[in-house]
């Protein structure tokens, strides 16, 4: 198994900046956020790297969405 990076709040400024900065250091990146649009846009940018990028929509402040 390769290295995995999970970023919560990936659709926001700090989360997307972390993803862009760390993209070459992980085999797989999972972007987690509350709205799909910004996550999908970031996925398109990150897919230019060698990492496998996945998107998950959830609000981590809601236990029922992350169980």
C-alpha positions, 0 to 999 in steps of 0.5 A: 500500500502506498502513502495516502493523504486525506484532506478535510476542508479541501475545497477551501483555500488552505485545504486546496493549498495543502493539496497542491503543495503535497501532491508529489509526495503521496500515491493517493490523495482524498479530498473531503469537503462539503460541496462537490464543485470546488473539490472537482475543480481541485481534482482536475488540477491534481490529476496532472500529478502522478497521484490518484485523486478521489473526492468525497462530499461530507460535512465532518461536523455531522457525525452521521456523514462520517460514520 
